Amino acid sequence: MLKSLSKKAKNVIEENLSALMELPSSLMELTRIGARLMLQSALEEEVTAYLERDCYERKKGCLGSRNGYKHRTVKVGNGDIGLRMPQVRGPISPFHSKLLPPRLTRMNEIEEIIPLLYMNGVSTRKVKKAVGKLIGKKGLSHQSVSRISGRVVEEFNKWKKRDLSELNVIYLILDGIRLGVRGGTREKEAVLVAWAFLEDGSRELIGVSLGNQESYNSWKGFLEDLTKRRMVDPMLIITDGCSGLIKAVEEHFPSSEIQRCTKHKTENVLDKVLKADRDKVRDSVRKVFYAPTYEHSKEATEQFKKNWGRRYPSATECLLEDIEACLTYYKYPYRHWRRIRTTNVVERSFREVKRRTKVIGRFNDEERALTMLYWQLKELRWNGISMSGDAKAILANIRNSRIESVAA
């Protein structure tokens, strides 16, 4: 390996090997020396390739020569490292290192760490302090931290305006989470979120927006934004049963079917039952929503009426209200039922967001709150849905029958 290197690169390696052999006091110091060794060797190789000859090598027709070194400090993931930047004189065009371009003072991984800290609720002052310990004594200025973190906000603003016409959405899940958005008020506001399962089985975050509460007007504005960005009507929209949301969905996506969350419906029924009977009633409700077929589910519904209709008429009425909207998922592929009969996919994401943001309390402004939520949801990794041949055939039949009914 050493035979293929230039003389200067070999000298750099020999000089740094002696430092490595002295057993530095910490692993961080060891990795810092190793980083300097690699970067310095790479710079020497870069100059050799640019001049087309090694140090002290004579070659006709070559312009330019080495002209000493200039000290330069660069911040990397394990601290500041000092480098000797090779200087060149007399070339046809000025020499600029592609490895370390002019005015570059830190490696890219540092700029990736800062937004992660910022979006996880750490203040600019704390980010500056934390990164200062990581990258060396000089650290970063308050303005640098704010500028780098601002790139995440720019990414979010670009994302929320992107065109959605190319997305073939099969299932759209709509739900909201309440967060303390503005620091001057104790009121928690609703952040509206849309997740989608696409035709290829993948899952994608579609929209994030702020609403005063999960009302008809808030959802109307949210869905209007999706339609303005040319999102086609999904085949199925899953909701938690909020009346304002369902009304807004029916207005903006009239050709889409609606699936009410069976988990929310179960909780609504159990709220009207005495504590002593809740386990038994829950089992009866589960037989309705977890039956192997639609016909078995209807039989379980009739059985629920016989068992609990007289003792808990209000719970029975709650179950029967919009029961067909709770059973829409039976029309769709069996392998998808687990993902589309509830809003659990979004609820689990919200639990993770709340866990990470609990230390923040309240956000200072709306933009940061929405950006943070977008960042957290985007970073979560959940499985998509299986798009087998049978599943695709069932979805195609549903789509064709819907087109025929509209044409008729």
C-alpha positions, 0 to 999 in steps of 0.5 A, spaced: 500 500 500 505 504 501 509 503 495 503 506 491 503 513 495 507 519 494 513 521 498 510 526 501 504 522 503 509 517 506 512 522 510 506 524 513 504 517 515 511 516 518 510 522 522 503 521 525 505 513 526 510 516 532 504 520 535 499 514 535 505 509 538 505 514 544 498 511 546 494 518 547 490 519 553 483 518 550 480 514 544 477 521 542 485 523 541 486 517 538 481 518 533 483 525 532 490 523 530 487 518 525 483 523 522 489 528 521 493 523 518 488 521 513 486 528 511 493 530 511 495 524 506 489 525 502 491 533 501 499 531 499 496 526 494 491 531 491 497 536 490 501 530 487 496 529 482 495 536 480 502 537 479 503 530 475 509 529 479 511 527 486 516 531 491 523 533 488 521 529 481 523 533 475 518 532 469 519 536 462 513 540 460 510 541 467 508 547 470 507 549 477 511 547 483 510 546 491 511 552 495 511 550 502 504 550 507 499 554 510 496 552 517 489 551 517 484 548 522 478 544 521 472 542 525 471 534 525 466 530 529 471 528 534 474 535 535 479 541 532 485 538 528 490 542 525 492 541 518 498 543 513 495 545 507 500 545 501 501 551 497 502 551 489 505 557 485 506 558 478 500 553 475 496 555 469 490 556 474 490 557 481 490 550 485 484 549 490 483 543 494 477 539 492 477 535 499 477 542 503 475 547 499 477 555 501 473 557 507 470 550 509 472 550 517 468 544 519 466 537 516 459 536 513 457 531 519 457 537 524 452 540 520 447 534 520 448 534 528 446 541 529 439 540 526 438 533 530 439 537 536 435 543 535 429 539 532 429 534 538 427 541 542 434 543 544 435 551 545 440 554 540 444 556 546 444 549 549 446 546 541 452 551 541 454 549 548 453 541 546 457 542 539 462 546 542 464 540 547 464 536 541 468 540 535 473 543 540 474 550 544 472 555 538 465 552 538 460 555 533 457 562 534 450 563 535 449 565 528 452 559 525 447 555 529 441 559 527 443 559 520 444 551 520 438 549 524 434 554 519 436 549 513 431 544 516 425 549 516 427 551 509 426 543 508 419 543 511 417 549 508 419 546 501 416 540 503 409 542 505 408 546 498 410 540 494 406 537 488 402 531 490 399 529 483 404 523 482 402 520 489 397 514 488 394 514 495 390 508 496 389 509 504 389 516 507 389 516 515 387 523 518 388 524 525 391 530 530 395 531 536 395 537 541 401 541 542 403 547 546 405 551 540 406 558 542 409 560 549 405 566 551 399 561 552 397 555 556 392 553 551 394 547 547 393 547 539 391 541 534 396 539 529 393 536 523 397 530 520 395 526 514 399 519 513 398 515 506 399 508 504 401 508 497 400 503 491 407 500 492 405 499 499 410 504 502 408 509 507 409 516 506 407 523 511 403 527 506 401 533 510 402 537 517 398 543 519 396 547 525 389 548 527 385 551 533 382 545 534 380 538 530 374 542 528 370 542 521 373 549 519 380 546 521 380 540 517 376 543 511 382 548 510 387 542 511 384 538 506 383 544 501 391 545 501 391 537 499 387 538 493 390 545 491 396 541 491 393 536 486 392 530 490 387 525 487 382 522 491 384 516 496 380 509 495 379 509 503 380 514 508 381 512 515 378 517 521 377 517 528 370 518 527 370 526 529 364 529 525 367 535 523 373 531 520 368 526 516 364 532 513 370 535 511 372 529 507 365 528 504 366 535 501 373 534 498 374 527 497 366 525 495 369 518 491 373 516 497 370 511 502 370 512 509 373 507 515 371 509 522 377 507 527 374 501 531 378 502 537 375 509 538 368 506 537 370 501 542 372 506 547 366 510 546 361 504 547 365 502 553 364 509 556 357 508 557 358 501 561 359 500 568 366 498 570 364 491 572 362 489 565 367 492 561 371 486 560 365 482 558 362 488 553 369 489 550 369 481 548 363 482 545 365 488 541 371 485 539 367 479 536 364 485 531 370 488 529 375 482 529 370 477 525 373 473 520 368 475 515 363 481 514 357 476 515 360 474 521 361 481 524 353 482 522 351 476 526 356 478 532 352 485 532 346 482 533 348 478 538 351 484 542 344 487 541 341 481 544 346 480 550 347 488 552 341 491 549 336 492 555 342 493 560 346 498 556 341 501 551 346 507 550 352 503 549 348 499 544 346 505 540 353 508 540 355 501 537 350 501 532 351 508 530 355 508 523 356 501 524 357 500 516 362 505 516 366 501 521 366 495 517 368 498 510 375 495 511 372 488 510 371 490 502 379 491 502 385 485 502 385 481 508 392 483 509 391 490 510 385 490 515 390 490 521 393 497 518 386 500 516 381 498 521 384 503 526 388 510 526 393 506 530 399 507 525 398 515 527 397 514 534 403 510 535 407 515 531 404 521 536 406 517 542 413 517 540 413 524 538 410 526 545 415 522 548 421 526 545 417 533 546 415 532 553 422 536 555 420 542 551 413 543 554 411 549 549 414 551 543 416 559 542 413 559 535 408 555 530 414 554 525 418 551 529 413 546 532 410 544 525 418 543 523 419 539 529 413 535 528 415 534 521 422 532 522 420 527 528 415 524 524 419 523 518 425 520 521 420 514 524 420 508 521 414 504 520 412 498 516 408 499 509 403 494 507 404 488 503 402 489 496 401 481 493 398 479 487 391 478 490 391 485 494 392 488 487 387 484 484 382 486 489 384 494 489 383 494 482 376 491 482 374 496 487 377 501 483 373 499 476 367 498 480 367 505 483 368 508 476 363 504 473 358 506 478 360 514 477 359 513 469 352 510 470 
